[in-house]
Amino acid sequence: QVQLVESGGGLVQAGDSLRLSCAASGRTFSSYHMGWFRQVPGKEREFVAYISPSGGRTYYADSMNGRFTVSRDNAKNTVYLQMNSLKPEDTAVYYCAADDSLTFLTLRSASNYDYWGQGTQVTVSS
């Protein structure tokens, strides 16, 4: 069991950077697989990034094109999403998610994550 709270969203200009944080409660954070997803009203929730429990493996959606970086600090029970060169198309609610068992085939699907934060709004203006 884990509880997640995202922060760091806001209104920025195209080309700017943001770092989102996801703070987790619970004593077993280091055992959880963590993912970032985003969602625009009327569209399905989209996979953004994944990081393994130890932080040793990461995966990104192809559409991120090297602009986003996921990391974690298990000592602080926190996972981060560094977003650079933001575009208006990045505007969405960003969600942090956790699960205790994922594979290469399942980590990209929102339905496979059991725990979710409340989301944080990112708005990129042109």
C-alpha positions as CSV (number, residue, x, y, z in Angstrom):
1,Q,0.0,0.0,0.0
2,V,1.2,3.4,-0.9
3,Q,-0.2,6.9,-1.1
4,L,1.0,9.4,-3.8
5,V,0.9,13.2,-4.0
6,E,2.1,15.1,-7.1
7,S,3.3,18.6,-7.1
8,G,5.2,21.0,-9.3
9,G,2.7,21.7,-12.1
10,G,1.9,25.1,-13.3
11,L,1.6,27.6,-16.2
12,V,4.7,28.0,-18.3
13,Q,5.8,29.3,-21.7
14,A,6.8,27.0,-24.6
15,G,10.4,26.1,-24.3
16,D,10.4,26.3,-20.5
17,S,11.1,23.5,-18.0
18,L,9.3,22.0,-15.1
19,R,10.1,19.4,-12.6
20,L,7.2,17.4,-11.2
21,S,7.5,15.6,-7.9
22,C,5.6,12.6,-6.5
23,A,5.9,12.1,-2.8
24,A,5.0,8.7,-1.5
25,S,3.9,7.5,1.9
26,G,4.6,4.0,3.1
27,R,7.6,2.1,4.3
28,T,8.1,0.0,1.2
29,F,8.5,2.7,-1.5
30,S,11.7,1.2,-2.7
31,S,9.9,-2.0,-3.8
32,Y,7.4,-0.2,-6.1
33,H,7.5,0.3,-9.8
34,M,6.6,3.9,-10.6
35,G,5.1,5.5,-13.7
36,W,4.1,8.9,-15.0
37,F,1.0,9.3,-17.2
38,R,-0.8,12.3,-18.6
39,Q,-4.4,13.0,-19.7
40,V,-6.2,15.6,-21.7
41,P,-10.0,15.9,-21.3
42,G,-11.7,13.7,-23.8
43,K,-8.6,11.5,-24.5
44,E,-7.3,8.3,-23.0
45,R,-4.6,8.4,-20.3
46,E,-1.2,8.4,-22.0
47,F,2.0,6.7,-20.8
48,V,4.9,9.1,-20.3
49,A,7.7,7.4,-18.3
50,Y,8.6,4.4,-16.1
51,I,11.3,3.8,-13.5
52,S,12.1,0.5,-11.8
53,P,12.1,0.1,-8.0
54,S,15.9,0.6,-7.8
55,G,16.0,3.3,-10.5
56,G,18.2,1.1,-12.6
57,R,15.8,0.9,-15.6
58,T,13.7,3.6,-17.2
59,Y,11.4,3.7,-20.2
60,Y,9.8,6.5,-22.1
61,A,7.0,7.0,-24.6
62,D,8.5,7.7,-28.0
63,S,6.6,11.0,-28.2
64,M,8.7,12.4,-25.3
65,N,11.7,12.5,-27.8
66,G,14.4,12.8,-25.1
67,R,12.9,15.9,-23.5
68,F,11.7,14.2,-20.3
69,T,13.7,12.4,-17.6
70,V,12.3,10.3,-14.8
71,S,14.3,9.7,-11.6
72,R,13.7,8.6,-8.0
73,D,15.2,9.2,-4.6
74,N,14.2,6.2,-2.4
75,A,15.7,7.8,0.7
76,K,13.2,10.7,0.2
77,N,10.3,8.4,-1.0
78,T,10.0,10.7,-4.1
79,V,10.0,10.2,-7.8
80,Y,10.6,13.1,-10.3
81,L,9.8,14.0,-13.8
82,Q,12.1,16.6,-15.3
83,M,10.4,18.1,-18.4
84,N,12.4,20.3,-20.7
85,S,11.6,22.2,-23.9
86,L,7.9,22.1,-23.1
87,K,5.5,22.4,-25.9
88,P,1.8,23.3,-26.0
89,E,1.0,19.7,-26.8
90,D,2.4,18.7,-23.4
91,T,-0.5,20.5,-21.7
92,A,-2.3,17.9,-19.6
93,V,-2.9,16.6,-16.1
94,Y,0.1,14.6,-15.1
95,Y,-0.3,11.6,-12.8
96,C,2.1,9.6,-10.7
97,A,1.3,5.9,-10.4
98,A,2.7,2.8,-8.5
99,D,2.5,-0.9,-8.6
100,D,4.4,-3.7,-7.0
101,S,4.8,-6.0,-10.0
102,L,5.1,-4.9,-13.7
103,T,6.8,-6.3,-16.7
104,F,8.2,-4.9,-20.0
105,L,4.8,-5.6,-21.5
106,T,2.6,-4.1,-18.8
107,L,4.4,-1.0,-17.6
108,R,3.0,1.2,-20.4
109,S,-0.7,0.6,-19.6
110,A,-2.5,2.7,-17.0
111,S,-4.8,-0.2,-16.1
112,N,-1.9,-2.2,-14.7
113,Y,-1.1,0.3,-11.9
114,D,-2.9,0.0,-8.6
115,Y,-2.1,3.3,-7.0
116,W,-2.5,6.8,-8.3
117,G,-1.9,10.4,-7.2
118,Q,-4.5,13.1,-7.6
119,G,-2.7,14.7,-10.6
120,T,-1.1,18.0,-11.2
121,Q,-2.0,20.4,-14.0
122,V,0.7,21.4,-16.5
123,T,-0.3,24.2,-19.0
124,V,2.1,25.3,-21.7
125,S,1.3,28.5,-23.6
126,S,2.7,29.5,-26.9
